[in-house]
Amino acid sequence: MAYEYKVVQIREGLIGGKMSAGKLESTLNEWASKGWQLKQITSVEVRGRIGPGGVEGVLVTFERPVG
C-alpha cells in the first residue's frame, strides 16, 4: 500500500512560552477530519522572523493511504 505525507509546523510566538495543547489538538482534529492520521510529532527550534533567536515548536507528520 502506498502512502502520502503531510508535515505541519506549529510554533508559539511568545518568548519562553510553552506549546499550547489547544493549538496542537485543533491541528490534529483539522487534519484527521480530512483523512490524515498522526504519524509523528518532533520538537524543533524554529527561527523567528525577528532576530537570530528561535522559538520552540513542533513538526507534526501525518500520513494517509494514496487512492
mmCIF file of the N, C-alpha and C atoms, coordinates in Angstrom:
data_MODEL
# 
_entry.id   MODEL 
# 
loop_
_atom_site.group_PDB 
_atom_site.id 
_atom_site.type_symbol 
_atom_site.label_atom_id 
_atom_site.label_alt_id 
_atom_site.label_comp_id 
_atom_site.label_asym_id 
_atom_site.label_entity_id 
_atom_site.label_seq_id 
_atom_site.pdbx_PDB_ins_code 
_atom_site.Cartn_x 
_atom_site.Cartn_y 
_atom_site.Cartn_z 
_atom_site.occupancy 
_atom_site.B_iso_or_equiv 
_atom_site.pdbx_formal_charge 
_atom_site.auth_seq_id 
_atom_site.auth_comp_id 
_atom_site.auth_asym_id 
_atom_site.auth_atom_id 
_atom_site.pdbx_PDB_model_num 
ATOM 1   N N  . MET A 1 1  ? 0.843   -1.175 0.000  1.00 0.00 ? 1  MET A N  1 
ATOM 2   C CA . MET A 1 1  ? 0.000   0.000  0.000  1.00 0.00 ? 1  MET A CA 1 
ATOM 3   C C  . MET A 1 1  ? 0.898   1.252  0.000  1.00 0.00 ? 1  MET A C  1 
ATOM 4   N N  . ALA A 1 2  ? 0.543   2.227  -0.807 1.00 0.00 ? 2  ALA A N  1 
ATOM 5   C CA . ALA A 1 2  ? 1.304   3.479  -0.876 1.00 0.00 ? 2  ALA A CA 1 
ATOM 6   C C  . ALA A 1 2  ? 0.682   4.527  0.046  1.00 0.00 ? 2  ALA A C  1 
ATOM 7   N N  . TYR A 1 3  ? 1.539   5.377  0.597  1.00 0.00 ? 3  TYR A N  1 
ATOM 8   C CA . TYR A 1 3  ? 1.095   6.433  1.499  1.00 0.00 ? 3  TYR A CA 1 
ATOM 9   C C  . TYR A 1 3  ? 1.583   7.783  1.008  1.00 0.00 ? 3  TYR A C  1 
ATOM 10  N N  . GLU A 1 4  ? 0.869   8.831  1.417  1.00 0.00 ? 4  GLU A N  1 
ATOM 11  C CA . GLU A 1 4  ? 1.348   10.191 1.218  1.00 0.00 ? 4  GLU A CA 1 
ATOM 12  C C  . GLU A 1 4  ? 1.464   10.838 2.593  1.00 0.00 ? 4  GLU A C  1 
ATOM 13  N N  . TYR A 1 5  ? 2.288   11.879 2.671  1.00 0.00 ? 5  TYR A N  1 
ATOM 14  C CA . TYR A 1 5  ? 2.592   12.503 3.963  1.00 0.00 ? 5  TYR A CA 1 
ATOM 15  C C  . TYR A 1 5  ? 2.377   14.001 3.913  1.00 0.00 ? 5  TYR A C  1 
ATOM 16  N N  . LYS A 1 6  ? 2.035   14.554 5.056  1.00 0.00 ? 6  LYS A N  1 
ATOM 17  C CA . LYS A 1 6  ? 1.845   15.992 5.234  1.00 0.00 ? 6  LYS A CA 1 
ATOM 18  C C  . LYS A 1 6  ? 2.595   16.364 6.507  1.00 0.00 ? 6  LYS A C  1 
ATOM 19  N N  . VAL A 1 7  ? 3.421   17.424 6.442  1.00 0.00 ? 7  VAL A N  1 
ATOM 20  C CA . VAL A 1 7  ? 4.150   17.909 7.614  1.00 0.00 ? 7  VAL A CA 1 
ATOM 21  C C  . VAL A 1 7  ? 3.663   19.318 7.918  1.00 0.00 ? 7  VAL A C  1 
ATOM 22  N N  . VAL A 1 8  ? 3.213   19.536 9.150  1.00 0.00 ? 8  VAL A N  1 
ATOM 23  C CA . VAL A 1 8  ? 2.685   20.824 9.579  1.00 0.00 ? 8  VAL A CA 1 
ATOM 24  C C  . VAL A 1 8  ? 3.568   21.355 10.701 1.00 0.00 ? 8  VAL A C  1 
ATOM 25  N N  . GLN A 1 9  ? 3.973   22.618 10.593 1.00 0.00 ? 9  GLN A N  1 
ATOM 26  C CA . GLN A 1 9  ? 4.793   23.263 11.620 1.00 0.00 ? 9  GLN A CA 1 
ATOM 27  C C  . GLN A 1 9  ? 3.893   24.073 12.550 1.00 0.00 ? 9  GLN A C  1 
ATOM 28  N N  . ILE A 1 10 ? 4.033   23.844 13.841 1.00 0.00 ? 10 ILE A N  1 
ATOM 29  C CA . ILE A 1 10 ? 3.289   24.610 14.845 1.00 0.00 ? 10 ILE A CA 1 
ATOM 30  C C  . ILE A 1 10 ? 4.310   25.259 15.751 1.00 0.00 ? 10 ILE A C  1 
ATOM 31  N N  . ARG A 1 11 ? 4.161   26.554 15.968 1.00 0.00 ? 11 ARG A N  1 
ATOM 32  C CA . ARG A 1 11 ? 5.078   27.234 16.878 1.00 0.00 ? 11 ARG A CA 1 
ATOM 33  C C  . ARG A 1 11 ? 4.325   28.247 17.703 1.00 0.00 ? 11 ARG A C  1 
ATOM 34  N N  . GLU A 1 12 ? 4.898   28.584 18.831 1.00 0.00 ? 12 GLU A N  1 
ATOM 35  C CA . GLU A 1 12 ? 4.350   29.606 19.707 1.00 0.00 ? 12 GLU A CA 1 
ATOM 36  C C  . GLU A 1 12 ? 5.203   30.850 19.563 1.00 0.00 ? 12 GLU A C  1 
ATOM 37  N N  . GLY A 1 13 ? 4.592   31.998 19.438 1.00 0.00 ? 13 GLY A N  1 
ATOM 38  C CA . GLY A 1 13 ? 5.322   33.233 19.195 1.00 0.00 ? 13 GLY A CA 1 
ATOM 39  C C  . GLY A 1 13 ? 5.877   33.891 20.443 1.00 0.00 ? 13 GLY A C  1 
ATOM 40  N N  . LEU A 1 14 ? 5.388   33.558 21.592 1.00 0.00 ? 14 LEU A N  1 
ATOM 41  C CA . LEU A 1 14 ? 5.830   34.233 22.810 1.00 0.00 ? 14 LEU A CA 1 
ATOM 42  C C  . LEU A 1 14 ? 7.151   33.660 23.290 1.00 0.00 ? 14 LEU A C  1 
ATOM 43  N N  . ILE A 1 15 ? 8.081   34.520 23.625 1.00 0.00 ? 15 ILE A N  1 
ATOM 44  C CA . ILE A 1 15 ? 9.376   34.079 24.135 1.00 0.00 ? 15 ILE A CA 1 
ATOM 45  C C  . ILE A 1 15 ? 9.160   33.406 25.484 1.00 0.00 ? 15 ILE A C  1 
ATOM 46  N N  . GLY A 1 16 ? 9.706   32.212 25.600 1.00 0.00 ? 16 GLY A N  1 
ATOM 47  C CA . GLY A 1 16 ? 9.571   31.471 26.848 1.00 0.00 ? 16 GLY A CA 1 
ATOM 48  C C  . GLY A 1 16 ? 8.222   30.787 27.013 1.00 0.00 ? 16 GLY A C  1 
ATOM 49  N N  . GLY A 1 17 ? 7.328   30.963 26.035 1.00 0.00 ? 17 GLY A N  1 
ATOM 50  C CA . GLY A 1 17 ? 6.014   30.346 26.116 1.00 0.00 ? 17 GLY A CA 1 
ATOM 51  C C  . GLY A 1 17 ? 6.080   28.861 25.810 1.00 0.00 ? 17 GLY A C  1 
ATOM 52  N N  . LYS A 1 18 ? 5.143   28.134 26.326 1.00 0.00 ? 18 LYS A N  1 
ATOM 53  C CA . LYS A 1 18 ? 5.079   26.702 26.054 1.00 0.00 ? 18 LYS A CA 1 
ATOM 54  C C  . LYS A 1 18 ? 4.080   26.452 24.942 1.00 0.00 ? 18 LYS A C  1 
ATOM 55  N N  . MET A 1 19 ? 4.219   25.304 24.322 1.00 0.00 ? 19 MET A N  1 
ATOM 56  C CA . MET A 1 19 ? 3.280   24.938 23.270 1.00 0.00 ? 19 MET A CA 1 
ATOM 57  C C  . MET A 1 19 ? 1.875   24.841 23.842 1.00 0.00 ? 19 MET A C  1 
ATOM 58  N N  . SER A 1 20 ? 0.935   25.354 23.108 1.00 0.00 ? 20 SER A N  1 
ATOM 59  C CA . SER A 1 20 ? -0.459  25.320 23.518 1.00 0.00 ? 20 SER A CA 1 
ATOM 60  C C  . SER A 1 20 ? -1.070  23.969 23.164 1.00 0.00 ? 20 SER A C  1 
ATOM 61  N N  . ALA A 1 21 ? -1.590  23.277 24.163 1.00 0.00 ? 21 ALA A N  1 
ATOM 62  C CA . ALA A 1 21 ? -2.238  21.991 23.920 1.00 0.00 ? 21 ALA A CA 1 
ATOM 63  C C  . ALA A 1 21 ? -3.456  22.186 23.025 1.00 0.00 ? 21 ALA A C  1 
ATOM 64  N N  . GLY A 1 22 ? -4.159  23.287 23.204 1.00 0.00 ? 22 GLY A N  1 
ATOM 65  C CA . GLY A 1 22 ? -5.340  23.558 22.394 1.00 0.00 ? 22 GLY A CA 1 
ATOM 66  C C  . GLY A 1 22 ? -4.999  23.747 20.929 1.00 0.00 ? 22 GLY A C  1 
ATOM 67  N N  . LYS A 1 23 ? -3.888  24.427 20.660 1.00 0.00 ? 23 LYS A N  1 
ATOM 68  C CA . LYS A 1 23 ? -3.461  24.655 19.283 1.00 0.00 ? 23 LYS A CA 1 
ATOM 69  C C  . LYS A 1 23 ? -3.086  23.329 18.617 1.00 0.00 ? 23 LYS A C  1 
ATOM 70  N N  . LEU A 1 24 ? -2.382  22.482 19.346 1.00 0.00 ? 24 LEU A N  1 
ATOM 71  C CA . LEU A 1 24 ? -1.997  21.175 18.825 1.00 0.00 ? 24 LEU A CA 1 
ATOM 72  C C  . LEU A 1 24 ? -3.233  20.312 18.587 1.00 0.00 ? 24 LEU A C  1 
ATOM 73  N N  . GLU A 1 25 ? -4.138  20.289 19.541 1.00 0.00 ? 25 GLU A N  1 
ATOM 74  C CA . GLU A 1 25 ? -5.358  19.494 19.416 1.00 0.00 ? 25 GLU A CA 1 
ATOM 75  C C  . GLU A 1 25 ? -6.191  19.948 18.217 1.00 0.00 ? 25 GLU A C  1 
ATOM 76  N N  . SER A 1 26 ? -6.294  21.234 18.033 1.00 0.00 ? 26 SER A N  1 
ATOM 77  C CA . SER A 1 26 ? -7.043  21.784 16.911 1.00 0.00 ? 26 SER A CA 1 
ATOM 78  C C  . SER A 1 26 ? -6.443  21.348 15.573 1.00 0.00 ? 26 SER A C  1 
ATOM 79  N N  . THR A 1 27 ? -5.109  21.389 15.490 1.00 0.00 ? 27 THR A N  1 
ATOM 80  C CA . THR A 1 27 ? -4.426  20.965 14.270 1.00 0.00 ? 27 THR A CA 1 
ATOM 81  C C  . THR A 1 27 ? -4.642  19.480 14.011 1.00 0.00 ? 27 THR A C  1 
ATOM 82  N N  . LEU A 1 28 ? -4.527  18.666 15.046 1.00 0.00 ? 28 LEU A N  1 
ATOM 83  C CA . LEU A 1 28 ? -4.736  17.221 14.892 1.00 0.00 ? 28 LEU A CA 1 
ATOM 84  C C  . LEU A 1 28 ? -6.152  16.921 14.402 1.00 0.00 ? 28 LEU A C  1 
ATOM 85  N N  . ASN A 1 29 ? -7.139  17.573 14.994 1.00 0.00 ? 29 ASN A N  1 
ATOM 86  C CA . ASN A 1 29 ? -8.527  17.343 14.603 1.00 0.00 ? 29 ASN A CA 1 
ATOM 87  C C  . ASN A 1 29 ? -8.820  17.845 13.193 1.00 0.00 ? 29 ASN A C  1 
ATOM 88  N N  . GLU A 1 30 ? -8.217  18.967 12.830 1.00 0.00 ? 30 GLU A N  1 
ATOM 89  C CA . GLU A 1 30 ? -8.415  19.521 11.488 1.00 0.00 ? 30 GLU A CA 1 
ATOM 90  C C  . GLU A 1 30 ? -7.966  18.534 10.412 1.00 0.00 ? 30 GLU A C  1 
ATOM 91  N N  . TRP A 1 31 ? -6.748  18.001 10.574 1.00 0.00 ? 31 TRP A N  1 
ATOM 92  C CA . TRP A 1 31 ? -6.211  17.090 9.558  1.00 0.00 ? 31 TRP A CA 1 
ATOM 93  C C  . TRP A 1 31 ? -6.864  15.709 9.638  1.00 0.00 ? 31 TRP A C  1 
ATOM 94  N N  . ALA A 1 32 ? -7.258  15.275 10.822 1.00 0.00 ? 32 ALA A N  1 
ATOM 95  C CA . ALA A 1 32 ? -7.953  13.991 10.960 1.00 0.00 ? 32 ALA A CA 1 
ATOM 96  C C  . ALA A 1 32 ? -9.284  14.024 10.212 1.00 0.00 ? 32 ALA A C  1 
ATOM 97  N N  . SER A 1 33 ? -9.949  15.164 10.239 1.00 0.00 ? 33 SER A N  1 
ATOM 98  C CA . SER A 1 33 ? -11.235 15.278 9.534  1.00 0.00 ? 33 SER A CA 1 
ATOM 99  C C  . SER A 1 33 ? -11.061 15.179 8.025  1.00 0.00 ? 33 SER A C  1 
ATOM 100 N N  . LYS A 1 34 ? -9.836  15.352 7.536  1.00 0.00 ? 34 LYS A N  1 
ATOM 101 C CA . LYS A 1 34 ? -9.539  15.255 6.105  1.00 0.00 ? 34 LYS A CA 1 
ATOM 102 C C  . LYS A 1 34 ? -8.933  13.895 5.744  1.00 0.00 ? 34 LYS A C  1 
ATOM 103 N N  . GLY A 1 35 ? -8.946  12.964 6.720  1.00 0.00 ? 35 GLY A N  1 
ATOM 104 C CA . GLY A 1 35 ? -8.478  11.606 6.455  1.00 0.00 ? 35 GLY A CA 1 
ATOM 105 C C  . GLY A 1 35 ? -7.020  11.343 6.789  1.00 0.00 ? 35 GLY A C  1 
ATOM 106 N N  . TRP A 1 36 ? -6.338  12.315 7.395  1.00 0.00 ? 36 TRP A N  1 
ATOM 107 C CA . TRP A 1 36 ? -4.922  12.139 7.750  1.00 0.00 ? 36 TRP A CA 1 
ATOM 108 C C  . TRP A 1 36 ? -4.813  11.537 9.145  1.00 0.00 ? 36 TRP A C  1 
ATOM 109 N N  . GLN A 1 37 ? -3.850  10.647 9.340  1.00 0.00 ? 37 GLN A N  1 
ATOM 110 C CA . GLN A 1 37 ? -3.594  10.017 10.634 1.00 0.00 ? 37 GLN A CA 1 
ATOM 111 C C  . GLN A 1 37 ? -2.248  10.492 11.152 1.00 0.00 ? 37 GLN A C  1 
ATOM 112 N N  . LEU A 1 38 ? -2.177  10.792 12.450 1.00 0.00 ? 38 LEU A N  1 
ATOM 113 C CA . LEU A 1 38 ? -0.927  11.229 13.069 1.00 0.00 ? 38 LEU A CA 1 
ATOM 114 C C  . LEU A 1 38 ? 0.126   10.143 12.941 1.00 0.00 ? 38 LEU A C  1 
ATOM 115 N N  . LYS A 1 39 ? 1.307   10.529 12.473 1.00 0.00 ? 39 LYS A N  1 
ATOM 116 C CA . LYS A 1 39 ? 2.422   9.588  12.341 1.00 0.00 ? 39 LYS A CA 1 
ATOM 117 C C  . LYS A 1 39 ? 3.481   9.881  13.398 1.00 0.00 ? 39 LYS A C  1 
ATOM 118 N N  . GLN A 1 40 ? 3.839   11.177 13.571 1.00 0.00 ? 40 GLN A N  1 
ATOM 119 C CA . GLN A 1 40 ? 4.924   11.531 14.485 1.00 0.00 ? 40 GLN A CA 1 
ATOM 120 C C  . GLN A 1 40 ? 4.854   13.014 14.842 1.00 0.00 ? 40 GLN A C  1 
ATOM 121 N N  . ILE A 1 41 ? 5.310   13.340 16.047 1.00 0.00 ? 41 ILE A N  1 
ATOM 122 C CA . ILE A 1 41 ? 5.473   14.730 16.471 1.00 0.00 ? 41 ILE A CA 1 
ATOM 123 C C  . ILE A 1 41 ? 6.927   14.898 16.878 1.00 0.00 ? 41 ILE A C  1 
ATOM 124 N N  . THR A 1 42 ? 7.595   15.902 16.291 1.00 0.00 ? 42 THR A N  1 
ATOM 125 C CA . THR A 1 42 ? 9.007   16.154 16.554 1.00 0.00 ? 42 THR A CA 1 
ATOM 126 C C  . THR A 1 42 ? 9.181   17.567 17.093 1.00 0.00 ? 42 THR A C  1 
ATOM 127 N N  . SER A 1 43 ? 9.860   17.705 18.215 1.00 0.00 ? 43 SER A N  1 
ATOM 128 C CA . SER A 1 43 ? 10.145  19.017 18.785 1.00 0.00 ? 43 SER A CA 1 
ATOM 129 C C  . SER A 1 43 ? 11.314  19.652 18.034 1.00 0.00 ? 43 SER A C  1 
ATOM 130 N N  . VAL A 1 44 ? 11.171  20.938 17.711 1.00 0.00 ? 44 VAL A N  1 
ATOM 131 C CA . VAL A 1 44 ? 12.212  21.637 16.968 1.00 0.00 ? 44 VAL A CA 1 
ATOM 132 C C  . VAL A 1 44 ? 12.339  23.067 17.474 1.00 0.00 ? 44 VAL A C  1 
ATOM 133 N N  . GLU A 1 45 ? 13.467  23.686 17.142 1.00 0.00 ? 45 GLU A N  1 
ATOM 134 C CA . GLU A 1 45 ? 13.616  25.123 17.372 1.00 0.00 ? 45 GLU A CA 1 
ATOM 135 C C  . GLU A 1 45 ? 13.404  25.778 16.023 1.00 0.00 ? 45 GLU A C  1 
ATOM 136 N N  . VAL A 1 46 ? 12.420  26.656 15.950 1.00 0.00 ? 46 VAL A N  1 
ATOM 137 C CA . VAL A 1 46 ? 12.047  27.302 14.697 1.00 0.00 ? 46 VAL A CA 1 
ATOM 138 C C  . VAL A 1 46 ? 12.561  28.736 14.720 1.00 0.00 ? 46 VAL A C  1 
ATOM 139 N N  . ARG A 1 47 ? 13.273  29.135 13.696 1.00 0.00 ? 47 ARG A N  1 
ATOM 140 C CA . ARG A 1 47 ? 13.794  30.502 13.640 1.00 0.00 ? 47 ARG A CA 1 
ATOM 141 C C  . ARG A 1 47 ? 12.641  31.491 13.535 1.00 0.00 ? 47 ARG A C  1 
ATOM 142 N N  . GLY A 1 48 ? 12.742  32.542 14.326 1.00 0.00 ? 48 GLY A N  1 
ATOM 143 C CA . GLY A 1 48 ? 11.736  33.594 14.286 1.00 0.00 ? 48 GLY A CA 1 
ATOM 144 C C  . GLY A 1 48 ? 11.990  34.557 13.151 1.00 0.00 ? 48 GLY A C  1 
ATOM 145 N N  . ARG A 1 49 ? 11.060  35.431 12.905 1.00 0.00 ? 49 ARG A N  1 
ATOM 146 C CA . ARG A 1 49 ? 11.199  36.418 11.837 1.00 0.00 ? 49 ARG A CA 1 
ATOM 147 C C  . ARG A 1 49 ? 12.081  37.584 12.251 1.00 0.00 ? 49 ARG A C  1 
ATOM 148 N N  . ILE A 1 50 ? 12.149  37.848 13.556 1.00 0.00 ? 50 ILE A N  1 
ATOM 149 C CA . ILE A 1 50 ? 12.920  38.985 14.050 1.00 0.00 ? 50 ILE A CA 1 
ATOM 150 C C  . ILE A 1 50 ? 14.074  38.478 14.898 1.00 0.00 ? 50 ILE A C  1 
ATOM 151 N N  . GLY A 1 51 ? 15.276  38.850 14.559 1.00 0.00 ? 51 GLY A N  1 
ATOM 152 C CA . GLY A 1 51 ? 16.442  38.476 15.360 1.00 0.00 ? 51 GLY A CA 1 
ATOM 153 C C  . GLY A 1 51 ? 16.912  37.068 15.075 1.00 0.00 ? 51 GLY A C  1 
ATOM 154 N N  . PRO A 1 52 ? 18.062  36.725 15.654 1.00 0.00 ? 52 PRO A N  1 
ATOM 155 C CA . PRO A 1 52 ? 18.675  35.420 15.392 1.00 0.00 ? 52 PRO A CA 1 
ATOM 156 C C  . PRO A 1 52 ? 18.110  34.279 16.213 1.00 0.00 ? 52 PRO A C  1 
ATOM 157 N N  . GLY A 1 53 ? 17.334  34.589 17.235 1.00 0.00 ? 53 GLY A N  1 
ATOM 158 C CA . GLY A 1 53 ? 16.836  33.544 18.130 1.00 0.00 ? 53 GLY A CA 1 
ATOM 159 C C  . GLY A 1 53 ? 15.756  32.710 17.504 1.00 0.00 ? 53 GLY A C  1 
ATOM 160 N N  . GLY A 1 54 ? 15.375  31.675 18.196 1.00 0.00 ? 54 GLY A N  1 
ATOM 161 C CA . GLY A 1 54 ? 14.319  30.802 17.711 1.00 0.00 ? 54 GLY A CA 1 
ATOM 162 C C  . GLY A 1 54 ? 13.253  30.641 18.766 1.00 0.00 ? 54 GLY A C  1 
ATOM 163 N N  . VAL A 1 55 ? 12.177  30.021 18.389 1.00 0.00 ? 55 VAL A N  1 
ATOM 164 C CA . VAL A 1 55 ? 11.124  29.702 19.344 1.00 0.00 ? 55 VAL A CA 1 
ATOM 165 C C  . VAL A 1 55 ? 10.890  28.207 19.268 1.00 0.00 ? 55 VAL A C  1 
ATOM 166 N N  . GLU A 1 56 ? 10.388  27.662 20.345 1.00 0.00 ? 56 GLU A N  1 
ATOM 167 C CA . GLU A 1 56 ? 10.133  26.231 20.339 1.00 0.00 ? 56 GLU A CA 1 
ATOM 168 C C  . GLU A 1 56 ? 8.878   25.935 19.542 1.00 0.00 ? 56 GLU A C  1 
ATOM 169 N N  . GLY A 1 57 ? 8.911   24.840 18.871 1.00 0.00 ? 57 GLY A N  1 
ATOM 170 C CA . GLY A 1 57 ? 7.769   24.432 18.072 1.00 0.00 ? 57 GLY A CA 1 
ATOM 171 C C  . GLY A 1 57 ? 7.811   22.937 17.850 1.00 0.00 ? 57 GLY A C  1 
ATOM 172 N N  . VAL A 1 58 ? 6.845   22.465 17.082 1.00 0.00 ? 58 VAL A N  1 
ATOM 173 C CA . VAL A 1 58 ? 6.806   21.056 16.750 1.00 0.00 ? 58 VAL A CA 1 
ATOM 174 C C  . VAL A 1 58 ? 6.507   20.893 15.264 1.00 0.00 ? 58 VAL A C  1 
ATOM 175 N N  . LEU A 1 59 ? 7.022   19.818 14.708 1.00 0.00 ? 59 LEU A N  1 
ATOM 176 C CA . LEU A 1 59 ? 6.647   19.395 13.370 1.00 0.00 ? 59 LEU A CA 1 
ATOM 177 C C  . LEU A 1 59 ? 5.725   18.195 13.557 1.00 0.00 ? 59 LEU A C  1 
ATOM 178 N N  . VAL A 1 60 ? 4.542   18.275 12.998 1.00 0.00 ? 60 VAL A N  1 
ATOM 179 C CA . VAL A 1 60 ? 3.551   17.214 13.127 1.00 0.00 ? 60 VAL A CA 1 
ATOM 180 C C  . VAL A 1 60 ? 3.447   16.524 11.766 1.00 0.00 ? 60 VAL A C  1 
ATOM 181 N N  . THR A 1 61 ? 3.753   15.227 11.732 1.00 0.00 ? 61 THR A N  1 
ATOM 182 C CA . THR A 1 61 ? 3.728   14.475 10.486 1.00 0.00 ? 61 THR A CA 1 
ATOM 183 C C  . THR A 1 61 ? 2.490   13.588 10.459 1.00 0.00 ? 61 THR A C  1 
ATOM 184 N N  . PHE A 1 62 ? 1.743   13.706 9.352  1.00 0.00 ? 62 PHE A N  1 
ATOM 185 C CA . PHE A 1 62 ? 0.534   12.901 9.154  1.00 0.00 ? 62 PHE A CA 1 
ATOM 186 C C  . PHE A 1 62 ? 0.755   11.995 7.947  1.00 0.00 ? 62 PHE A C  1 
ATOM 187 N N  . GLU A 1 63 ? -0.001  10.893 7.900  1.00 0.00 ? 63 GLU A N  1 
ATOM 188 C CA . GLU A 1 63 ? 0.036   10.030 6.731  1.00 0.00 ? 63 GLU A CA 1 
ATOM 189 C C  . GLU A 1 63 ? -1.379  9.555  6.415  1.00 0.00 ? 63 GLU A C  1 
ATOM 190 N N  . ARG A 1 64 ? -1.566  9.192  5.146  1.00 0.00 ? 64 ARG A N  1 
ATOM 191 C CA . ARG A 1 64 ? -2.816  8.575  4.732  1.00 0.00 ? 64 ARG A CA 1 
ATOM 192 C C  . ARG A 1 64 ? -2.552  7.750  3.475  1.00 0.00 ? 64 ARG A C  1 
ATOM 193 N N  . PRO A 1 65 ? -3.339  6.711  3.283  1.00 0.00 ? 65 PRO A N  1 
ATOM 194 C CA . PRO A 1 65 ? -3.164  5.892  2.090  1.00 0.00 ? 65 PRO A CA 1 
ATOM 195 C C  . PRO A 1 65 ? -3.483  6.699  0.829  1.00 0.00 ? 65 PRO A C  1 
ATOM 196 N N  . VAL A 1 66 ? -2.735  6.445  -0.214 1.00 0.00 ? 66 VAL A N  1 
ATOM 197 C CA . VAL A 1 66 ? -2.977  7.088  -1.508 1.00 0.00 ? 66 VAL A CA 1 
ATOM 198 C C  . VAL A 1 66 ? -4.078  6.314  -2.212 1.00 0.00 ? 66 VAL A C  1 
ATOM 199 N N  . GLY A 1 67 ? -5.006  7.073  -2.775 1.00 0.00 ? 67 GLY A N  1 
ATOM 200 C CA . GLY A 1 67 ? -6.054  6.399  -3.560 1.00 0.00 ? 67 GLY A CA 1 
ATOM 201 C C  . GLY A 1 67 ? -7.329  6.500  -2.899 1.00 0.00 ? 67 GLY A C  1 
# 
